[in-house]
Amino acid sequence: MCDRGLTSEVARRAGVTSATVSEHVRILREAGLTASVRDRNTMLHVPTPLGLSLLTANRSGEVRRRGTESEEAVVC
């Protein structure tokens, strides 16, 4: 999650279900990396200052190699 977004927007961008996003955001929230604000039937998710610092630590937009050559991670 490189930006703020509603659960449904994040799910659409990531190509996963809203339930999957909710579970992952819960874990990120418990780790102090995101905060969530409910407005009626929508939930807005935003990175915390700690989450932002981790996201912006390497914002080159390049793909970094992790572990093996076939395992890659896109840097936000």
C-alpha positions in Angstrom: 0.0 0.0 0.0 1.9 3.0 -1.3 -1.0 5.5 -0.8 -4.1 5.9 1.2 -7.3 4.2 -0.1 -10.6 2.6 0.6 -10.6 -1.2 1.1 -12.4 -1.7 -2.2 -9.9 0.6 -4.1 -6.9 -1.1 -2.6 -8.4 -4.5 -3.5 -9.1 -3.4 -7.1 -5.6 -2.0 -7.6 -4.0 -5.1 -6.0 -6.2 -7.6 -7.9 -7.4 -9.3 -4.7 -10.6 -9.5 -2.7 -11.7 -6.9 -0.1 -11.5 -9.6 2.5 -7.8 -10.2 1.6 -7.1 -6.5 1.9 -8.9 -6.3 5.2 -6.8 -9.1 6.7 -3.5 -7.6 5.4 -4.4 -4.1 6.6 -5.3 -5.5 10.0 -1.8 -7.0 10.3 -0.2 -3.7 9.1 -2.3 -1.8 11.6 -1.2 -4.1 14.5 2.4 -3.5 13.5 1.8 0.3 13.6 2.3 0.8 9.8 -1.2 1.8 8.9 -4.2 3.5 10.5 -7.8 3.0 9.5 -10.7 5.4 9.8 -14.3 4.3 9.4 -16.9 6.6 7.8 -20.3 4.9 7.7 -19.8 1.8 5.6 -16.4 2.6 4.2 -12.9 2.2 5.7 -10.1 4.5 4.7 -6.5 3.2 5.2 -3.5 5.5 5.5 0.1 4.8 6.2 1.4 6.0 9.6 4.5 8.1 9.9 6.4 4.9 10.5 4.8 3.2 7.5 5.6 6.2 5.3 9.2 6.2 6.4 9.6 2.6 5.4 7.8 3.2 2.1 10.0 6.2 1.2 13.3 4.8 2.4 14.0 3.6 -1.1 11.6 5.3 -3.5 13.5 4.7 -6.6 10.7 2.8 -8.2 13.1 0.1 -9.3 12.7 -3.6 -8.8 14.9 -4.9 -6.1 16.2 -8.5 -6.0 15.4 -10.5 -2.9 16.9 -13.9 -2.3 16.9 -15.7 -5.6 16.9 -14.2 -9.1 13.3 -15.3 -9.6 12.1 -13.5 -6.5 11.6 -9.8 -7.0 9.9 -7.0 -5.0 8.6 -3.8 -6.5 9.7 -0.8 -4.5 6.8 1.7 -4.1 
